């Protein structure tokens, strides 16, 4: 049969028609998959790969990755790691990613001007080192930084934190300062929307609850929590409604127990440690509006078979588990791994360990000696979030930014995957996810 000929008519008849082949060349920068399918493929790739490499492959991918809906979906699917920051200048930071049996610690490519005060959805809040009354919110991955409108109060007498109002994906910064007649004042501001701070109604709080608000809160989901191990109640602020809530804590401090509160998958968890802190009861807050708690785990660290091996590897002198100080600092890896700071009873100069509650395995996080009383550490998620979603400085027109950042003014507008700069950006180091059989997109650039 003649090349390119197509049978015309019923079978058996020798009637042919020549049809010319299409001369249109498919550009290598175009994807044959629809946007909806590519959305759910790309959303599984880590944030640092998406931002540093994947978004430059083609316009379709760039447009999907820079869509606010994609950023929100990617945030919901991302696993929490651990942020660790040096308290001394320069304030370098490290990020730990966790598996079932190990943790990978890498240095964050962002020069923190000051100590981190609070984190939320991959964003960090810190003071200006030259003017402590000036606040900044930044995304260490995208390097986007915004300055919070000024509010003049003495830094030593104020506490700052922020949380996300998820209905509109707005970030609200809270500042408590005072005293004012023995009570602190409380003001709030929405990033990218408000130009002035506004007071928060405190009428629903008891006198004891309001005295707790003078301390720094814990940012968890859309709530800010004030929880002190010496107090019988917990105070919460819903940043959506901007209303305070007060409810009982799940346990009361005693000479034989210690209480610590940390975030677990956008909920508040409470760790009650007893008998020299080797026995731990884990509670989680089921509903902040009702103050209902439920028991999640009961753990005996002194009975864990992997603990002594981890201690030997950490260069701790041989000793019983009861002689160590256990302090939960974060829940990571979808809430399956509890990160602990373990040291001598002095609580100074210890190591981070991870305990997988499903497998019962202990493993060490990095090899550095930390002082948790000075160092900043918390659960942290790398994300593509912008501090001001309504403005999104780096989310301009996909064509405009794509051409500006990678193609330049002299290019023809179509991305060729043979471009040396693109290949170098994508395949700098090996990974384990291959989307098209040729390009490997999971290497950290």
N, C-alpha and C positions, 0 to 999 in steps of 0.2 A: 504494500500500500504506500502511496506517495506520502512523504513526510508532511505533516500538517493537514492532510486531507481528512474530512469528516464524512461519514456515510450519511447520505441524504435520502430519505425514503424508507420503505420496508426492507427487511432483511432479504437477501437473495438478489436484489436488483443492483446492477452495476452503475449506479447513478451517484456521482461524488461531487462535492463542492469544496473548493479550496478556500480555507479561512486563514487569513494572515495572523501570525502570532503577535501578541501584544509586545510593543517595543518599550512600554513603560517599565522602567527599572525601579524595583522596590528599594527604597533607601533603607540602609541598615539601622537608622535611628528610629524607624517606625516599628511599633508593636502590632502584631496581628491579633492580639487579644483585646476584647472590649474593656472599657474603663471600669465597669463593675467588677470584672474578674481580676483585673490588675490591682484594683483597690484592695481586695482581700489577700492578694499575694504580697503586696508591698507592706501591708500593715503588720506582717509577721517579722519583718526585718528590724534589727535594733536601730534605735534612733541615731546613733553616731554614724552608722553606715548609710542611712538614708540621707542625712544632712551632708556628709563629707564626700559621698561617692554617687549613690544611686540616683539622686535627683538630677544629675548631669547626663544621664544616659540618653534621654530623649525628652521632647517637649511633653509628651503624654504623661510620662512618669513625673516630670517636674510639676506639672499642673496638678496632678493627683496629690503629691506629697505636700504641696503648699496650700491645699484646701483645708480650711478650718475644721470641717467635719472629719477629714482624715486624721488631723492632729489629735482631735478629741478621741476618736476610736482607737488610735495607736496608744494614747495615754491609758485608756481603760485596759488594754491588753498587755501593757508593759509590766515587767516584774520589778519589784523593789530590790535595790541593793543597799549598800552602806556608804555614806559620805563621811570621810575622816579628814579633818583640817588641822594643820599645825597652828598652835596659838601664837607663835612668834613670827616676826617678820623675816622673810616673806611668808605670807599666809597661804602656803601651797596646800592643795587638796588632793586626796586620793579617793577613787571609787572602786568598791569591791563588788564583783558580780558573783553570784552563788549558784552552784550546782548541788547535786545530792550529796557529794562526797568531798567537794573542794571549793575553793574561792580563788578568783583571779583579781589581783589588785593592780590597778593602773593609775598613773598620775593624770589628773584632770588638766587639760590644756587651757587653763584660764588662770590669770594672775589675780587672785582675790586681794583687793585693796585693804580689806579689814576682815575681822572675824565675822563669820556668818551668824546672824541673829535668829533666823528662822528659814525654813524651806517649805515649798508647796508645789507639787506637780513639776518638779525639775527646775523651779525658779528658786533663787536665793535672795535674801534680804540682808543688807549690811549698811553700816554707817560710812560716811566719807571720812577717811583718815585725817584729813586736814581741817574738816569742819564737822564734828560729831553730831551736830544738829541736823545735818543733811543726810537723807536716806536714799539708797539706790536699790532697785530690784533688777536682777540680771538672770539670763539663761546662760550658764557656763558653756553649753554646747554651741549655741548659735551666736554667742558673744553679744547678743542684744542687751543693752542696759538702758534703763530709764530712771530719771530722777524724780523722787516723790516731792510734790509741792511742799514747801517748807512749813514747819510748825515750830515756833520758838519755845522750847522748854529745855531745862537743863538735862543733859544726857544721863547724869548720875541719878536723877530722880524720875526717870521714865523707863518704861518697858515697851518694846516694839515687837509686833508679830504680824502675820498676815495669813489669809485663808481664801479659798475660792468659793464664789457663789455660782454653783454649777448650772443653774437654770439659764444664765446668760454668759457663763464662762468669764466672769469678771473677778478681778482680784482686789480684795479690800484689805487695807493696812490699818491696824489698830494701834493706838498709842494711849497708855495709861500714865498719868503723871499726877503730881500733887506734892504735899497733901493740901486738901481744902477742908478745913474744919475737921481734920482727922481722917478724911476719906479722899481717895484718889479720884481725879476726873478721868473720863474716858471719851476719846474722840476717834472718829473713823473717816477714811477717805477711800474712794474707788479709783484705782489706777486708770489713767487714760480717759476719765470722765469728770471727776470732781477736781476743781481748782482750789477748794478750801476744805478744811476739816470741819466735821459736824459732830456735835455731842451725841452720846448714846444714852438712852433712857435707862436708869438704874433702879427704878422704883420697885421692881419685883424681887430685888435681892435683899436678904437679911443683912443686918449689920456685920455679922460674922462672914457672910459670903462676900460682901463688898470689900472687907479687909483682905480677902484672898486675892482680889483682882489687882492689887498693887504689885504682885509678882508677875514674872514672864509666863505667858500661856503656852500650851502645847498645841500646834496646828495639826488638826486631824480632819481631813475631808473639808466639809463646809462649816466646821465648828472650831472654836478656840476653847481649850479646856484649862481651867485652873484646878489642879489637884495636888494637894500637899499630904504627905504621909502622916502628918500630925493631926489632920482635920478629919472630921466625921462626914463631911459632905464634899461634893464636887460641883464647881460652877462651870457652866458652858455658855458660850455666846454663839447663836446661830447667825452667821453673817448674811444669810438670805433675808431673814426677817429683822435682823439687828435687835433681837430680844435675848435677854439673859434667862437661863434656866438653872435651877439649883436642885440637886437630888443627892441621896445618901451614897456614900462610897461602899464597896462590897466588903471591906474589912477595916478594922481599927488598929492603929499602931499600938504595940506593946514592947516590953523589954525583950521579949522572945521572938519578935517578928519585925520585919521591915517591909515597906510597901513602896513600889515604884510603878509609874505609869508610862507606857510607851504606845505608839501607834501600831495597829495591826490591820492592814488592808482597809484603810479609811474608817476604822473604828478604834475606840479607845480600849486598851487592855490594861489590866491591873495585875501585877505580880506580887504575891504575898509570900515572902521568904521567911522560913522558920528554922529553928534548930541550927544555929550558926550558918544559916543561909544555904544549906545544901538541899532542903526541901522547898519546893516552890509550887504554889497553887496559882493557876492562871485563870483570870476572869476576863470576859469581854462584855462591853456595853451593848446590849441588844437594841435598845431604843433610847436615844438621848432625851426624847420628849417625856418619857415615863420614868426614866432612870432605872430601867430593869437591867440587871446583870445576870450572866449565866456562867457556870463553871465550864471551862474548856479543857484544861489539862491539869494533872497532878503529877509532878516530876520530882524524882529523887536523884539529884546529880551525884550524890555520894555512891549510888549503886550502879552508875553507868559504866559499862565495861570498857569503853574507849577513853574514859577521862584520864586514867593514870598514864596511858601512852601519850596523850596530848601534853600532859604536864611535863613528862620527860623530854619531849621534843622542844618544849618551850623553855627549857633550862631552869625550871623551877626545882628547888631542892626537894628531895623525897619527903612526902608528908601525907597525912590523911586529907581527904577532900574537905572535911570540916574546918581545916585550918585556912582555907582560902575564902576570899571575898568574892561573891557572885553578884553581878549587877546586870540585869537585862537592859540592853540599850536599843534594840530594834528587832522587828519581825521582817524578814526578807523572803524572797523566792515564793511569792504568792501566799505568805503566811505559814509556810511549812518549816521554816528555819528560824530559830531564835538565836540572835547574836548576843553574846555575853561578854562582859568585861570581867576578867578573872585576875585577881592579884592577891597579895598578902593582906591581912586585916587592916593594914594601914591605908589601903585603897589607892596607893601611889605606885606608878610604874608597873603596869601589868600588860596583858595581851588580850586581844580579841579572839574569842572562840565562837564557833557556830555549832548549834545542836539541832539536828534534824528530828523533829518530833515524830515523824512517821517511821523512820528507820532506826532511831535511837543512836545514830552515829555522831561523834564529836570530831571536829577538825579545826585546825588553827587557821586564822585569817591573817595572811601576810607573816612577816618576820620582824616587824618593827615593834619596839617597846613603847607603849603609850602611857600617858598619865591622864586618865579620864576626867579627873577633877579640873583639868586645864584644857584639854583638847575638846574640840567640837565634833560630835559624832551623832548621826541619826539616820533613819531610813531615808533613802533618796532614789528617785526614779529619773533616769535621763529621758528627756522629752523634747519635742519641737515646739512647746508652748511659748507664746509671746507674752511679756508682761502686760501689754495693752492690746488685747484681741480686737478692739474696735479700730485700731490704727494699723497694727501689724506692719511695722516699718519694712521688714524683709520680705513680706508677702505682697509684692507688687504684681503687675501683670507678668504672667509666666513667660511670654515672649520677650518682654522688655528685659527682665532680669537674666533670663537664660542667655540671650544674645550678649548682654553686657558682661556677664561673669565668665563665659566660656568661649563664645564664638568670636566676639570682637566685631568691630565695624566693617572689616574687610571680608567676612565670611559670607557664603551664599545663603545662610539661614537654615540649612539642613545639616544635622549632626551626623558625622561619619564616625562609626565606632573604631575606625582605624586611626583616628586622631591620637597622636602620641600622648597629648596632655590628658585626654579622657581615659585612655587605658592606664596611664600612670596613676591617676586619681582613684580608679576603681580597683585595680589589682596590685596594689602596693604590697599586700601581704596575703597569705592564703587564708581561706575560710572553709565553710562546709555547706554552703547553700548555692546551688548552681541552677539558675532559672532558665537558661537557654542552651546549656551544654558547652558553652565556650567561656562565658564570663562568670567569674566567681565574685559575689557581691558582699560577702560577709567579712572580708578582711578589714581590720581597723587601720585607717590611713594614718 
